[in-house]
Amino acid sequence: MYKYNDFDEAFVRNRVAQFSAQVARRIDGSLTEEEFRPLRLMNGLYLQLHAYMLRVAIPYGTLDSRKMNQLAMIAEKYDRGYGHFTTRQNIQYNWPKLPDVPAILSDLADVEMHAIQTSGNTIRNVTADHFAGASADETVDPRPVAELIRQWSTDHPEFQFLPRKFKVAVSGAKEDRAVIKAHDVGLYLREKNGEIGAQILVGGGLGRTPMVGKVLKDFVALDDLLPYLEATVSVWNLLGRRDNKYKARIKITVHEHGIEEIRRLVEERFAQVKPAFGGIDMVMLDEIRAAFAPPAFRSAPTETFDAAYANDPLFRSWADTNLAPHKAEGYAIVTVSLKTPGQTPGDASAEQMRVLAGLARDYGHDELRISHEQNVILPHIHKSDLPEIHTILKAAGLATANIGLVSDIIACPGMDYCTLATARSIPVAQGIATRFDELKLEHEIGPLKIKISGCINACGHHHVGHIGILGLDRAGVENYQITLGGDGTEDMVLGDRTGPGFSYDEIVPAIERILKTYLELRDSPEETFLMAYRRLGMAPFKAALYPAKESAHAA
């Protein structure tokens, strides 16, 4: 894991001091809220419906037990005893008091953390595959490249006031777990002719105008990567629209100018900026790589795992859903669900954070990851330790066996917290999870990704859900649109809208009708919902959703 050097430490401490002075001026009235707004956004502080919200960066989702314990302490000391993990691999505190924010930032700096560039029109926290450095299907560990991009982009003088926010994701595995095609820039790291480089995609994004990223360049060698990114962002910074914030994202710029013209301009700009780098980026990358050396994996028998799997049905169910293949013999990747039915997706109490920190320290080579799916990952766990870990997780309410199933729902904060939201998201997620827990159909349904957004900004990624739910306001009444067939993987597809929306009271029964239709029509238990939808199309699901309308049309 990357550790701060003297420059990092001084930079973060200076920002804390600077923002502390700005907070003091806001409190004494020297700054109005309008004047304070751009300053607080540069430091991750939002003003939500009921209180301020502080968004803390967890770069590429990686942290250790020391950091997680500090996040727990902050939740207890300054908030309401919990934190909310987000689809950007960050953590949010929903109830900090403004006078406490400087102390929170200082406490974060004590463990090499901050809230810089987690908001505002700048390059946001760089995200990556949450199985990075561990997954069996990985070609290149994306974390050193993600850290290089983080260092380059932090406080970059040209990119602090971009047309809109700019999001970068990096993946280096066969399976795309970072949703790179839905980002402003997505990097797919790979090897070509013995050289490591990246395919660069540009212009992806969700929100009110969802688009799938396009290939800007098929292969860029690592020593050209930063100058190529600099050229890309620089071109957009000049072309991007500032007259309409809804059309200011790079996806609109690519759409309006065409990928060929954007590629021409980027290549032209790249030729100008490349000489200025002089190889210093590769010196930095070599230093960064050393911080991400694999841990010293141990060799041990796995009889305890085998016995628990054979004799304990609860353990077996959890192992079947929450474990993923690891690149090291005898190891597994553990995904800890923060989606217990009835709970708020992505929330973890301070005590649960401490439990996770302890497990990482005692069993997991002191590594944790936050996934964009709002769960926590223990990336390096030897199988012999899994029965004991499962017991500890059960005691902490963290052993829900539902990863990739109905109740493993992505949901934005919605109207419970967000000023932009037009409908509730959290209660809908809770209602769906609780209903299918009552029906005991979750494991029979199998792999399914439900994603819920409380407004058109799509923070819940509903466009790429196998079932997507978008909450809107219709004349003061919550109305929920449904999309089917979305996919956020390397084969990214945007979902198809089913038709008219449903009221708050109707949305859970509507999802139930969709999934019961799937169970009736699937070829076999091996045919997933997404596979069945691609085979059957929209018609049978639409008939189940709108039976009266379909009957009238047939008559």
Helices and strands as residue ranges (DSSP letters): H 6-27, H 33-41, E 45-47, E 52-56, G 59-61, E 62-63, H 65-78, E 82-85, E 91-93, G 98-100, H 101-110, E 127-128, H 143-153, E 168-171, G 180-182, E 185-192, E 195-202, E 214-221, H 222-239, G 245-247, H 250-257, H 259-277, H 280-290, H 303-311, H 313-322, E 323-325, E 331-336, E 347-349, H 350-363, E 368-370, E 376-382, G 383-385, H 386-395, E 410-411, G 414-416, H 426-439, H 442-445, E 450-453, G 462-464, E 467-474, E 477-484, E 496-497, E 502-503, H 504-521, H 529-536, H 539-545, H 547-554
